[in-house]
Amino acid sequence: MAAGSAVAVDMPELAKKNGCSACHAIDKKVVGPSWMDVAKKYKGDAGAAAKLDTKIAKGGSGVWGPMPMPASPKLTDAERKELVNFVLGLAK
């Protein structure tokens, strides 16, 4: 995490090793939305975990703009769950 960042958490190693950080950051838009923005969007949505799990596995587009999110079919169910729980846990 960059010095002086207001975010008190670090990106999971799983996200770094699977290229998630090429398009996402915790607290700022890169190519895709910040994970904090995703967490805020889905806060209180009982189906959020399932939606995000599917988005990670299959990819998609149109929710955050025209740039598509590529699929990550090599991630296991447990790895996707770890990432989803991390992202949703950022909601304040």
C-alpha positions, -999 to 999 in steps of 0.1 A, spaced: 0 0 0 13 34 -9 27 56 19 1 80 32 -29 59 21 -60 63 41 -68 27 37 -58 5 67 -60 -28 49 -37 -43 22 -48 -61 -10 -48 -98 -5 -19 -117 -20 -44 -138 -39 -56 -107 -57 -20 -96 -65 -9 -130 -79 -40 -134 -100 -37 -100 -117 -67 -83 -100 -45 -53 -91 -40 -46 -128 -76 -32 -129 -86 -27 -93 -73 -9 -63 -88 -8 -28 -96 29 -26 -94 44 -61 -106 36 -96 -80 21 -119 -95 4 -150 -123 -10 -130 -140 4 -99 -123 6 -65 -132 -23 -43 -145 2 -17 -170 15 -43 -180 -21 -51 -185 -28 -14 -206 4 -10 -227 -5 -40 -236 -39 -27 -238 -31 10 -270 -46 24 -277 -67 -7 -283 -103 4 -274 -116 -30 -242 -96 -34 -217 -124 -26 -233 -147 -52 -233 -118 -78 -197 -110 -72 -186 -146 -72 -202 -151 -106 -187 -119 -119 -152 -130 -109 -157 -165 -124 -174 -155 -156 -165 -119 -161 -190 -94 -174 -196 -58 -184 -220 -29 -182 -223 -25 -145 -194 0 -141 -191 12 -176 -181 -2 -210 -148 -19 -200 -154 -56 -196 -141 -76 -166 -124 -107 -178 -133 -141 -164 -111 -158 -139 -120 -194 -144 -88 -208 -128 -97 -195 -93 -112 -221 -70 -145 -216 -52 -125 -210 -20 -103 -184 -37 -133 -165 -52 -150 -166 -17 -119 -151 -1 -119 -123 -26 -156 -116 -24 -155 -116 14 -125 -92 13 -143 -68 -10 -176 -69 7 -158 -64 41 -146 -30 29 -181 -15 33 -183 9 62 
